[in-house]
Amino acid sequence: MSSNKKYRWYVLAVFFAFMLLHQSDRLLIAPLTTPIMETFGINEAQMGAVVTGALLVGAFLYPIWGYLYDRFSRPKLLALASALWGSTTWLSAIAPTYKTFLATRASTGIDDSSYPGLYSLLSDYFKPSVRGKVYGFLQLSQPLGYLLGLVVATFLVSSMGWRKIFYVTGSLGLVLAVIIFFTVREAPRGSSEPEFEGVEDIGVHKFERKHALGLFRKRSLLLLYAQGFVGVFPWNVITFWFFRYLEVERGFDESAILLTLGPAVLMLAFGYFLGGAVGDFAFKRTPRGRLLVAMSAVLIGAVLLTITMNIPISERALFMGMMILTALFIPFASANVVSTVHDITLPEIRSTALSVQLFIENAGAALAPFIAGLIAVRYSLHDAILWICLVAWALGAIILAFAAYNVPEDISSLREELQERALSEQEAQALGKI
């Protein structure tokens, strides 16, 4: 048991490295936007289409990845995803024209939808009471990956060029594919649930169509899906366009951008973990806790971003301070939403449940960079970022409130079903010993 407890931390570390480097590769497109636009001679709308293409490909593959994860070995599929990341990044690095770059960069979206199996596997290594912190820690990789990409782009793009940078990040994907394939083990589905504590042999419950269709009868889950449609718009707009906003509309040079974004991204990273930890704390006191934390943070983030974006250009220190404070609250909802999806779904369909969530999130938000680009061409990046974020967060907060009202019933239903399974398996094991 002790070795298993130690091993789960190794699995978490491997997946953190996978997500950190994968997010760095995926989000490098933002700080490399200007040199890529100069290479191909394109405008903001055309560059926005590049990101939208990858997001659309990833979005539509979420259900397929989710189904495969619930049917087959999750570690082997994650190794495949890492190999796809490496190879498609190499293809985008050698693209000679804008059209081929648009197509090859879209192909990088194939592996972007591989995370549901990763979260599902970790849910079988860690108990529900700590999943918020675990998922929050894992999601540190997103902003840290962005920061790593920002540092790489700032210091290496002039000497290496954007194509060689993609060669390096693509190679890292191939290395991680080998590590995951040979060192990460599958875990019995549902093995970390408290109902199965003390059960020696957990029965194998396979993916069933009726259970998957039953996801769409859970009111709280449907509301989370609705919230997901608008919830990722701000993240996609901020991660893709904020670098250029600082560069073009606030007049920051590369070093000033790094000094400004660096602390904000670090605070954003801390916000993922803190949001998950606060969600775990609230969840122990009420089943609505996670979603109430998420809803509150969304509203606070909307207010703070409005103040930050309207600070005069000359007030750089104040802008930086407010941006850091805003960054703390932006990611609070993320780990809590993922944890809630797992709180109300059976272990053998968790990849499918989360893949539907992420499919809806990315299918909606895939157009965000392109829409923001269109608004920027007509108005400004300031208006594009602020308008999209405020509308999305206002709608998201309303939906999260309704989800929080409904979630206790769905959590109770899941716990009862898992308790029945545990009792049934204990009885079967007792009869087998007679």
C-alpha positions as a Markdown table, in Angstrom:
| # | Residue | x | y | z |
|---|---|---|---|---|
| 1 | Met | 0.0 | 0.0 | 0.0 |
| 2 | Ser | 2.8 | 2.4 | 0.9 |
| 3 | Ser | 4.5 | 1.8 | -2.4 |
| 4 | Asn | 1.2 | 2.5 | -4.2 |
| 5 | Lys | 0.8 | 5.7 | -2.3 |
| 6 | Lys | 4.3 | 6.8 | -3.3 |
| 7 | Tyr | 3.8 | 5.7 | -6.9 |
| 8 | Arg | 0.7 | 7.9 | -7.4 |
| 9 | Trp | 2.9 | 10.9 | -6.7 |
| 10 | Tyr | 5.2 | 9.7 | -9.5 |
| 11 | Val | 2.2 | 9.4 | -11.9 |
| 12 | Leu | 1.2 | 13.0 | -10.9 |
| 13 | Ala | 4.7 | 14.2 | -11.5 |
| 14 | Val | 4.9 | 12.6 | -15.0 |
| 15 | Phe | 1.5 | 14.0 | -15.9 |
| 16 | Phe | 2.5 | 17.5 | -14.6 |
| 17 | Ala | 5.6 | 17.4 | -16.9 |
| 18 | Phe | 3.5 | 16.2 | -19.8 |
| 19 | Met | 0.9 | 19.1 | -19.3 |
| 20 | Leu | 3.6 | 21.7 | -18.6 |
| 21 | Leu | 5.6 | 21.0 | -21.8 |
| 22 | His | 2.5 | 20.3 | -23.9 |
| 23 | Gln | 0.9 | 23.6 | -22.8 |
| 24 | Ser | 4.2 | 25.4 | -23.4 |
| 25 | Asp | 4.2 | 24.1 | -27.0 |
| 26 | Arg | 0.5 | 24.8 | -27.5 |
| 27 | Leu | 0.6 | 28.3 | -26.1 |
| 28 | Leu | 3.9 | 29.3 | -27.7 |
| 29 | Ile | 1.8 | 30.5 | -30.6 |
| 30 | Ala | 0.8 | 33.6 | -28.6 |
| 31 | Pro | 4.3 | 35.1 | -28.0 |
| 32 | Leu | 5.3 | 34.0 | -31.5 |
| 33 | Thr | 2.3 | 35.7 | -33.1 |
| 34 | Thr | 4.2 | 38.7 | -34.5 |
| 35 | Pro | 7.1 | 36.9 | -36.1 |
| 36 | Ile | 4.7 | 34.3 | -37.6 |
| 37 | Met | 2.5 | 37.1 | -39.0 |
| 38 | Glu | 5.5 | 38.7 | -40.5 |
| 39 | Thr | 6.7 | 35.4 | -42.1 |
| 40 | Phe | 3.5 | 34.8 | -43.9 |
| 41 | Gly | 2.3 | 38.5 | -44.3 |
| 42 | Ile | -1.1 | 38.0 | -42.6 |
| 43 | Asn | -3.4 | 40.1 | -40.4 |
| 44 | Glu | -5.0 | 39.5 | -37.0 |
| 45 | Ala | -8.1 | 37.8 | -38.4 |
| 46 | Gln | -6.0 | 35.3 | -40.4 |
| 47 | Met | -3.8 | 34.7 | -37.4 |
| 48 | Gly | -6.8 | 34.2 | -35.2 |
| 49 | Ala | -8.0 | 31.5 | -37.7 |
| 50 | Val | -4.8 | 29.6 | -37.1 |
| 51 | Val | -5.6 | 29.1 | -33.4 |
| 52 | Thr | -9.3 | 28.6 | -34.1 |
| 53 | Gly | -8.5 | 25.7 | -36.4 |
| 54 | Ala | -6.5 | 23.8 | -33.8 |
| 55 | Leu | -9.2 | 24.5 | -31.2 |
| 56 | Leu | -11.9 | 23.2 | -33.5 |
| 57 | Val | -10.0 | 20.0 | -34.3 |
| 58 | Gly | -9.3 | 19.4 | -30.6 |
| 59 | Ala | -12.9 | 20.1 | -29.7 |
| 60 | Phe | -14.5 | 17.6 | -32.1 |
| 61 | Leu | -12.1 | 14.9 | -31.1 |
| 62 | Tyr | -12.9 | 15.1 | -27.3 |
| 63 | Pro | -15.8 | 12.6 | -27.5 |
| 64 | Ile | -13.6 | 10.1 | -29.4 |
| 65 | Trp | -10.7 | 10.4 | -26.9 |
| 66 | Gly | -13.2 | 10.1 | -24.0 |
| 67 | Tyr | -14.8 | 7.0 | -25.4 |
| 68 | Leu | -11.4 | 5.3 | -26.0 |
| 69 | Tyr | -10.1 | 6.2 | -22.5 |
| 70 | Asp | -13.2 | 4.5 | -20.9 |
| 71 | Arg | -12.8 | 1.4 | -23.1 |
| 72 | Phe | -9.0 | 0.9 | -23.3 |
| 73 | Ser | -5.7 | 1.5 | -21.4 |
| 74 | Arg | -5.4 | 5.1 | -20.4 |
| 75 | Pro | -1.6 | 5.2 | -20.1 |
| 76 | Lys | -1.1 | 3.7 | -23.6 |
| 77 | Leu | -3.5 | 6.2 | -25.1 |
| 78 | Leu | -1.8 | 9.1 | -23.3 |
| 79 | Ala | 1.6 | 7.9 | -24.7 |
| 80 | Leu | 0.0 | 8.0 | -28.2 |
| 81 | Ala | -1.3 | 11.5 | -27.6 |
| 82 | Ser | 2.2 | 12.7 | -26.6 |
| 83 | Ala | 3.7 | 11.1 | -29.8 |
| 84 | Leu | 1.0 | 12.9 | -31.8 |
| 85 | Trp | 1.9 | 16.2 | -30.1 |
| 86 | Gly | 5.6 | 15.8 | -31.1 |
| 87 | Ser | 5.0 | 14.8 | -34.7 |
| 88 | Thr | 2.3 | 17.4 | -35.5 |
| 89 | Thr | 4.4 | 20.2 | -34.0 |
| 90 | Trp | 7.3 | 19.2 | -36.3 |
| 91 | Leu | 4.9 | 19.4 | -39.3 |
| 92 | Ser | 3.8 | 22.9 | -38.4 |
| 93 | Ala | 7.5 | 23.9 | -38.1 |
| 94 | Ile | 8.3 | 23.0 | -41.7 |
| 95 | Ala | 5.1 | 24.5 | -43.3 |
| 96 | Pro | 6.2 | 26.7 | -46.2 |
| 97 | Thr | 3.1 | 28.8 | -46.8 |
| 98 | Tyr | 0.2 | 30.3 | -44.7 |
| 99 | Lys | -2.3 | 27.7 | -46.0 |
| 100 | Thr | 0.0 | 24.8 | -45.1 |
| 101 | Phe | 0.7 | 26.3 | -41.7 |
| 102 | Leu | -3.0 | 26.8 | -41.1 |
| 103 | Ala | -3.6 | 23.1 | -41.9 |
| 104 | Thr | -0.6 | 21.7 | -40.0 |
| 105 | Arg | -1.3 | 23.9 | -37.0 |
| 106 | Ala | -4.8 | 22.6 | -37.0 |
| 107 | Ser | -3.5 | 19.1 | -36.8 |
| 108 | Thr | -1.8 | 19.9 | -33.5 |
| 109 | Gly | -5.3 | 20.0 | -32.1 |
| 110 | Ile | -5.5 | 16.2 | -32.3 |
| 111 | Asp | -3.6 | 15.7 | -29.1 |
| 112 | Asp | -5.0 | 18.8 | -27.4 |
| 113 | Ser | -8.2 | 16.8 | -26.5 |
| 114 | Ser | -6.3 | 14.0 | -24.7 |
| 115 | Tyr | -6.6 | 15.4 | -21.1 |
| 116 | Pro | -9.9 | 13.6 | -20.0 |
| 117 | Gly | -8.1 | 10.2 | -19.6 |
| 118 | Leu | -5.3 | 11.9 | -17.6 |
| 119 | Tyr | -7.8 | 13.3 | -15.1 |
| 120 | Ser | -9.8 | 10.1 | -15.1 |
| 121 | Leu | -6.7 | 8.0 | -14.2 |
| 122 | Leu | -5.7 | 10.4 | -11.4 |
| 123 | Ser | -9.2 | 10.1 | -10.0 |
| 124 | Asp | -8.5 | 6.5 | -9.4 |
| 125 | Tyr | -5.2 | 7.3 | -7.6 |
| 126 | Phe | -6.6 | 10.1 | -5.4 |
| 127 | Lys | -9.7 | 10.3 | -3.2 |
| 128 | Pro | -12.6 | 12.8 | -3.8 |
| 129 | Ser | -11.7 | 14.9 | -0.8 |
| 130 | Val | -8.3 | 15.9 | -2.2 |
| 131 | Arg | -9.0 | 16.0 | -6.0 |
| 132 | Gly | -9.5 | 19.7 | -6.1 |
| 133 | Lys | -5.9 | 20.3 | -4.8 |
| 134 | Val | -4.5 | 17.6 | -7.1 |
| 135 | Tyr | -6.3 | 18.9 | -10.2 |
| 136 | Gly | -5.4 | 22.5 | -9.2 |
| 137 | Phe | -1.7 | 21.5 | -8.9 |
| 138 | Leu | -1.9 | 19.8 | -12.3 |
| 139 | Gln | -3.4 | 22.9 | -13.8 |
| 140 | Leu | -0.5 | 24.9 | -12.6 |
| 141 | Ser | 1.1 | 23.6 | -15.8 |
| 142 | Gln | -1.1 | 25.8 | -18.0 |
| 143 | Pro | 0.1 | 29.2 | -16.9 |
| 144 | Leu | 3.6 | 27.9 | -16.1 |
| 145 | Gly | 3.7 | 26.4 | -19.6 |
| 146 | Tyr | 2.6 | 29.8 | -21.0 |
| 147 | Leu | 5.3 | 31.5 | -19.0 |
| 148 | Leu | 7.9 | 29.0 | -20.1 |
| 149 | Gly | 6.9 | 29.6 | -23.7 |
| 150 | Leu | 7.0 | 33.3 | -23.1 |
| 151 | Val | 10.6 | 33.1 | -21.8 |
| 152 | Val | 11.7 | 30.8 | -24.7 |
| 153 | Ala | 10.1 | 33.1 | -27.3 |
| 154 | Thr | 11.5 | 36.3 | -25.8 |
| 155 | Phe | 15.1 | 35.1 | -25.5 |
| 156 | Leu | 15.4 | 32.6 | -28.4 |
| 157 | Val | 13.1 | 33.7 | -31.3 |
| 158 | Ser | 15.7 | 36.3 | -32.5 |
| 159 | Ser | 18.5 | 33.8 | -32.6 |
| 160 | Met | 16.7 | 30.6 | -33.4 |
| 161 | Gly | 13.6 | 31.7 | -35.2 |
| 162 | Trp | 10.1 | 30.4 | -34.5 |
| 163 | Arg | 10.5 | 27.2 | -36.6 |
| 164 | Lys | 13.4 | 25.9 | -34.6 |
| 165 | Ile | 11.6 | 26.5 | -31.4 |
| 166 | Phe | 8.8 | 24.2 | -32.6 |
| 167 | Tyr | 11.4 | 21.6 | -33.4 |
| 168 | Val | 12.6 | 21.6 | -29.8 |
| 169 | Thr | 9.1 | 21.4 | -28.3 |
| 170 | Gly | 8.0 | 18.7 | -30.7 |
| 171 | Ser | 11.0 | 16.6 | -29.7 |
| 172 | Leu | 10.0 | 16.8 | -26.1 |
| 173 | Gly | 6.6 | 15.3 | -26.9 |
| 174 | Leu | 8.3 | 12.3 | -28.4 |
| 175 | Val | 10.5 | 11.8 | -25.3 |
| 176 | Leu | 7.5 | 12.0 | -22.9 |
| 177 | Ala | 5.6 | 9.5 | -25.1 |
| 178 | Val | 8.3 | 6.9 | -24.3 |
| 179 | Ile | 8.3 | 7.7 | -20.6 |
| 180 | Ile | 4.5 | 7.4 | -20.2 |
| 181 | Phe | 4.3 | 4.2 | -22.3 |
| 182 | Phe | 6.9 | 2.3 | -20.2 |
| 183 | Thr | 6.5 | 3.7 | -16.7 |
| 184 | Val | 2.8 | 4.7 | -16.1 |
| 185 | Arg | 0.5 | 1.9 | -14.9 |
| 186 | Glu | -3.3 | 1.6 | -15.2 |
| 187 | Ala | -5.4 | 1.8 | -12.0 |
| 188 | Pro | -8.6 | -0.1 | -11.2 |
| 189 | Arg | -11.5 | 2.2 | -12.1 |
| 190 | Gly | -13.1 | 3.5 | -8.9 |
| 191 | Ser | -10.3 | 2.2 | -6.6 |
| 192 | Ser | -10.0 | 5.5 | -4.7 |
| 193 | Glu | -13.7 | 5.9 | -3.9 |
| 194 | Pro | -14.3 | 5.8 | -0.1 |
| 195 | Glu | -17.1 | 3.2 | -0.6 |
| 196 | Phe | -14.5 | 0.7 | -1.8 |
| 197 | Glu | -12.1 | 1.2 | 1.1 |
| 198 | Gly | -11.3 | -2.2 | 2.5 |
| 199 | Val | -12.7 | -4.1 | -0.5 |
| 200 | Glu | -9.9 | -6.4 | -1.6 |
| 201 | Asp | -10.8 | -7.0 | -5.2 |
| 202 | Ile | -12.7 | -4.3 | -7.0 |
| 203 | Gly | -14.9 | -5.6 | -9.8 |
| 204 | Val | -14.4 | -4.4 | -13.3 |
| 205 | His | -17.2 | -2.2 | -14.5 |
| 206 | Lys | -17.0 | -1.5 | -18.2 |
| 207 | Phe | -18.3 | 1.4 | -20.2 |
| 208 | Glu | -22.0 | 1.0 | -21.0 |
| 209 | Arg | -24.0 | 3.0 | -23.4 |
| 210 | Lys | -26.9 | 3.4 | -21.0 |
| 211 | His | -24.7 | 4.9 | -18.3 |
| 212 | Ala | -23.1 | 7.3 | -20.9 |
| 213 | Leu | -26.6 | 8.4 | -22.1 |
| 214 | Gly | -27.5 | 8.9 | -18.4 |
| 215 | Leu | -25.1 | 11.7 | -18.2 |
| 216 | Phe | -27.6 | 13.9 | -20.0 |
| 217 | Arg | -30.2 | 13.3 | -17.3 |
| 218 | Lys | -28.1 | 14.8 | -14.6 |
| 219 | Arg | -29.3 | 18.4 | -14.1 |
| 220 | Ser | -26.1 | 19.7 | -12.5 |
| 221 | Leu | -24.0 | 18.1 | -15.2 |
| 222 | Leu | -26.1 | 19.7 | -18.0 |
| 223 | Leu | -25.7 | 23.1 | -16.3 |
| 224 | Leu | -21.9 | 22.6 | -16.1 |
| 225 | Tyr | -21.9 | 21.7 | -19.8 |
| 226 | Ala | -23.8 | 25.0 | -20.5 |
| 227 | Gln | -21.4 | 26.9 | -18.4 |
| 228 | Gly | -18.5 | 25.3 | -20.2 |
| 229 | Phe | -19.7 | 26.7 | -23.5 |
| 230 | Val | -19.0 | 30.2 | -22.4 |
| 231 | Gly | -16.5 | 29.6 | -19.7 |
| 232 | Val | -13.4 | 29.1 | -21.8 |
| 233 | Phe | -13.9 | 32.2 | -24.1 |
| 234 | Pro | -11.9 | 34.4 | -21.7 |
| 235 | Trp | -9.0 | 32.0 | -21.4 |
| 236 | Asn | -8.6 | 31.6 | -25.1 |
| 237 | Val | -8.8 | 35.3 | -25.8 |
| 238 | Ile | -6.4 | 36.3 | -23.0 |
| 239 | Thr | -3.8 | 33.6 | -23.7 |
| 240 | Phe | -3.7 | 34.3 | -27.4 |
| 241 | Trp | -4.2 | 38.1 | -27.7 |
| 242 | Phe | -2.9 | 39.6 | -24.4 |
| 243 | Phe | 0.8 | 39.5 | -25.5 |
| 244 | Arg | 0.0 | 41.4 | -28.6 |
| 245 | Tyr | -2.3 | 43.8 | -26.7 |
| 246 | Leu | 0.6 | 44.8 | -24.4 |
| 247 | Glu | 2.9 | 45.0 | -27.4 |
| 248 | Val | 0.7 | 47.1 | -29.8 |
| 249 | Glu | -1.8 | 49.0 | -27.7 |
| 250 | Arg | 0.2 | 49.6 | -24.5 |
| 251 | Gly | 3.6 | 50.1 | -26.1 |
| 252 | Phe | 5.5 | 47.4 | -24.1 |
| 253 | Asp | 8.7 | 46.0 | -25.6 |
| 254 | Glu | 9.6 | 42.4 | -25.1 |
| 255 | Ser | 11.5 | 42.8 | -21.8 |
| 256 | Ala | 8.7 | 44.9 | -20.4 |
| 257 | Ile | 6.1 | 42.3 | -21.4 |
| 258 | Leu | 8.1 | 39.6 | -19.7 |
| 259 | Leu | 8.5 | 41.6 | -16.5 |
| 260 | Thr | 4.8 | 42.4 | -16.5 |
| 261 | Leu | 3.3 | 39.1 | -17.6 |
| 262 | Gly | 5.8 | 36.9 | -15.5 |
| 263 | Pro | 4.4 | 37.8 | -12.1 |
| 264 | Ala | 0.9 | 37.8 | -13.3 |
| 265 | Val | 1.3 | 34.3 | -14.8 |
| 266 | Leu | 2.9 | 33.0 | -11.6 |
| 267 | Met | -0.1 | 34.4 | -9.6 |
| 268 | Leu | -2.4 | 32.7 | -12.2 |
| 269 | Ala | -0.6 | 29.4 | -11.6 |
| 270 | Phe | -1.1 | 29.8 | -7.8 |
| 271 | Gly | -4.8 | 30.6 | -8.4 |
| 272 | Tyr | -5.3 | 27.1 | -9.9 |
| 273 | Phe | -4.0 | 25.4 | -6.8 |
| 274 | Leu | -5.6 | 27.8 | -4.4 |
| 275 | Gly | -8.9 | 27.5 | -6.1 |
| 276 | Gly | -8.8 | 23.7 | -5.9 |
| 277 | Ala | -7.8 | 23.9 | -2.2 |
| 278 | Val | -10.5 | 26.3 | -1.3 |
| 279 | Gly | -13.0 | 24.2 | -3.3 |
| 280 | Asp | -11.9 | 21.1 | -1.3 |
| 281 | Phe | -12.4 | 23.0 | 2.0 |
| 282 | Ala | -15.8 | 24.2 | 1.0 |
| 283 | Phe | -16.8 | 20.8 | -0.4 |
| 284 | Lys | -16.2 | 19.1 | 3.0 |
| 285 | Arg | -18.8 | 21.5 | 4.5 |
| 286 | Thr | -21.4 | 21.4 | 1.8 |
| 287 | Pro | -21.8 | 19.5 | -1.5 |
| 288 | Arg | -22.4 | 22.9 | -3.1 |
| 289 | Gly | -19.0 | 24.2 | -1.9 |
| 290 | Arg | -16.9 | 23.7 | -5.1 |
| 291 | Leu | -19.4 | 25.5 | -7.3 |
| 292 | Leu | -20.1 | 28.3 | -4.9 |
| 293 | Val | -16.4 | 29.0 | -4.8 |
| 294 | Ala | -16.2 | 28.9 | -8.6 |
| 295 | Met | -19.2 | 31.3 | -9.0 |
| 296 | Ser | -17.8 | 33.8 | -6.5 |
| 297 | Ala | -14.4 | 33.8 | -8.2 |
| 298 | Val | -15.9 | 34.4 | -11.6 |
| 299 | Leu | -17.7 | 37.5 | -10.4 |
| 300 | Ile | -14.7 | 38.9 | -8.6 |
| 301 | Gly | -12.5 | 38.3 | -11.7 |
| 302 | Ala | -15.0 | 40.2 | -13.9 |
| 303 | Val | -14.9 | 43.2 | -11.7 |
| 304 | Leu | -11.1 | 43.2 | -11.3 |
| 305 | Leu | -10.5 | 42.8 | -15.1 |
| 306 | Thr | -12.7 | 45.8 | -15.8 |
| 307 | Ile | -10.7 | 48.0 | -13.5 |
| 308 | Thr | -7.4 | 46.7 | -14.8 |
| 309 | Met | -8.1 | 47.2 | -18.5 |
| 310 | Asn | -9.3 | 50.8 | -17.9 |
| 311 | Ile | -6.1 | 51.9 | -16.1 |
| 312 | Pro | -4.3 | 54.6 | -18.1 |
| 313 | Ile | -1.4 | 53.5 | -20.3 |
| 314 | Ser | 1.0 | 55.7 | -18.4 |
| 315 | Glu | 0.2 | 53.9 | -15.1 |
| 316 | Arg | 2.3 | 50.8 | -15.7 |
| 317 | Ala | 2.9 | 50.0 | -12.0 |
| 318 | Leu | -0.7 | 50.2 | -11.1 |
| 319 | Phe | -1.7 | 48.2 | -14.2 |
| 320 | Met | 0.8 | 45.5 | -13.3 |
| 321 | Gly | -0.4 | 45.3 | -9.7 |
| 322 | Met | -4.1 | 45.0 | -10.7 |
| 323 | Met | -3.3 | 42.5 | -13.4 |
| 324 | Ile | -1.6 | 40.3 | -10.8 |
| 325 | Leu | -4.6 | 40.5 | -8.4 |
| 326 | Thr | -7.0 | 39.7 | -11.3 |
| 327 | Ala | -4.9 | 36.7 | -12.3 |
| 328 | Leu | -5.4 | 35.1 | -8.9 |
| 329 | Phe | -9.1 | 34.7 | -9.4 |
| 330 | Ile | -9.4 | 33.9 | -13.1 |
| 331 | Pro | -8.5 | 30.1 | -12.7 |
| 332 | Phe | -10.4 | 29.4 | -9.5 |
| 333 | Ala | -13.3 | 27.7 | -11.3 |
| 334 | Ser | -11.3 | 25.3 | -13.3 |
| 335 | Ala | -10.2 | 22.6 | -10.8 |
| 336 | Asn | -13.6 | 22.8 | -9.1 |
| 337 | Val | -15.6 | 22.2 | -12.3 |
| 338 | Val | -13.4 | 19.1 | -13.2 |
| 339 | Ser | -13.7 | 17.8 | -9.6 |
| 340 | Thr | -17.5 | 18.3 | -9.7 |
| 341 | Val | -17.8 | 16.3 | -12.9 |
| 342 | His | -16.1 | 13.4 | -11.2 |
| 343 | Asp | -18.1 | 13.9 | -8.1 |
| 344 | Ile | -21.3 | 13.1 | -10.0 |
| 345 | Thr | -20.3 | 10.5 | -12.5 |
| 346 | Leu | -19.4 | 6.7 | -12.4 |
| 347 | Pro | -15.7 | 5.9 | -12.6 |
| 348 | Glu | -16.0 | 3.9 | -15.8 |
| 349 | Ile | -17.5 | 6.9 | -17.7 |
| 350 | Arg | -15.6 | 9.8 | -16.2 |
| 351 | Ser | -13.4 | 10.2 | -19.3 |
| 352 | Thr | -16.5 | 10.4 | -21.4 |
| 353 | Ala | -18.2 | 12.9 | -19.0 |
| 354 | Leu | -15.2 | 15.2 | -18.9 |
| 355 | Ser | -14.6 | 14.9 | -22.7 |
| 356 | Val | -18.2 | 16.1 | -23.3 |
| 357 | Gln | -17.5 | 19.0 | -20.9 |
| 358 | Leu | -14.3 | 19.9 | -22.7 |
| 359 | Phe | -15.8 | 19.3 | -26.2 |
| 360 | Ile | -18.6 | 21.9 | -25.4 |
| 361 | Glu | -16.0 | 24.3 | -23.8 |
| 362 | Asn | -13.7 | 24.2 | -26.8 |
| 363 | Ala | -16.4 | 24.0 | -29.5 |
| 364 | Gly | -17.8 | 27.2 | -28.1 |
| 365 | Ala | -14.5 | 29.0 | -27.3 |
| 366 | Ala | -12.7 | 27.8 | -30.5 |
| 367 | Leu | -14.1 | 30.9 | -32.3 |
| 368 | Ala | -12.9 | 33.2 | -29.5 |
| 369 | Pro | -9.5 | 34.1 | -31.0 |
| 370 | Phe | -11.1 | 34.7 | -34.4 |
| 371 | Ile | -14.0 | 36.8 | -33.0 |
| 372 | Ala | -11.5 | 38.8 | -31.0 |
| 373 | Gly | -9.4 | 39.3 | -34.1 |
| 374 | Leu | -12.5 | 40.6 | -36.0 |
| 375 | Ile | -13.4 | 43.0 | -33.1 |
| 376 | Ala | -9.8 | 44.2 | -32.9 |
| 377 | Val | -9.7 | 45.0 | -36.6 |
| 378 | Arg | -12.9 | 47.1 | -36.3 |
| 379 | Tyr | -12.3 | 48.5 | -32.8 |
| 380 | Ser | -9.3 | 47.5 | -30.6 |
| 381 | Leu | -7.8 | 44.5 | -28.8 |
| 382 | His | -8.7 | 46.3 | -25.5 |
| 383 | Asp | -12.4 | 46.2 | -26.5 |
| 384 | Ala | -12.2 | 42.6 | -27.8 |
| 385 | Ile | -10.6 | 41.2 | -24.7 |
| 386 | Leu | -12.9 | 43.1 | -22.3 |
| 387 | Trp | -16.2 | 42.6 | -24.0 |
| 388 | Ile | -15.7 | 38.9 | -24.6 |
| 389 | Cys | -14.5 | 38.2 | -21.0 |
| 390 | Leu | -17.3 | 40.2 | -19.3 |
| 391 | Val | -20.1 | 38.7 | -21.3 |
| 392 | Ala | -18.8 | 35.1 | -20.8 |
| 393 | Trp | -18.2 | 35.5 | -17.1 |
| 394 | Ala | -21.6 | 37.1 | -16.4 |
| 395 | Leu | -23.4 | 34.2 | -18.1 |
| 396 | Gly | -21.1 | 31.6 | -16.4 |
| 397 | Ala | -21.8 | 32.9 | -12.9 |
| 398 | Ile | -25.5 | 32.7 | -13.4 |
| 399 | Ile | -25.3 | 29.1 | -14.7 |
| 400 | Leu | -22.9 | 28.1 | -11.9 |
| 401 | Ala | -25.4 | 29.3 | -9.3 |
| 402 | Phe | -28.1 | 27.0 | -10.8 |
| 403 | Ala | -25.6 | 24.1 | -10.9 |
| 404 | Ala | -24.7 | 24.6 | -7.2 |
| 405 | Tyr | -28.4 | 24.4 | -6.3 |
| 406 | Asn | -28.8 | 21.1 | -8.1 |
| 407 | Val | -25.5 | 19.3 | -7.4 |
| 408 | Pro | -26.3 | 17.7 | -4.0 |
| 409 | Glu | -28.9 | 15.4 | -5.5 |
| 410 | Asp | -26.6 | 14.1 | -8.2 |
| 411 | Ile | -23.7 | 13.6 | -5.7 |
| 412 | Ser | -26.0 | 11.6 | -3.3 |
| 413 | Ser | -27.2 | 9.5 | -6.2 |
| 414 | Leu | -23.7 | 8.5 | -7.2 |
| 415 | Arg | -22.6 | 7.7 | -3.6 |
| 416 | Glu | -25.6 | 5.4 | -3.2 |
| 417 | Glu | -24.8 | 3.5 | -6.4 |
| 418 | Leu | -21.2 | 3.1 | -5.4 |
| 419 | Gln | -22.2 | 1.9 | -1.9 |
| 420 | Glu | -24.5 | -0.7 | -3.5 |
| 421 | Arg | -21.6 | -1.9 | -5.7 |
| 422 | Ala | -19.2 | -2.1 | -2.7 |
| 423 | Leu | -21.7 | -4.2 | -0.7 |
| 424 | Ser | -22.3 | -6.5 | -3.6 |
| 425 | Glu | -18.6 | -7.1 | -4.1 |
| 426 | Gln | -18.0 | -7.7 | -0.4 |
| 427 | Glu | -20.8 | -10.2 | -0.3 |
| 428 | Ala | -19.4 | -12.0 | -3.4 |
| 429 | Gln | -15.9 | -12.1 | -1.8 |
| 430 | Ala | -17.3 | -13.4 | 1.5 |
| 431 | Leu | -19.2 | -16.2 | -0.3 |
| 432 | Gly | -16.1 | -17.1 | -2.3 |
| 433 | Lys | -14.2 | -17.7 | 1.0 |
| 434 | Ile | -16.8 | -20.1 | 2.4 |
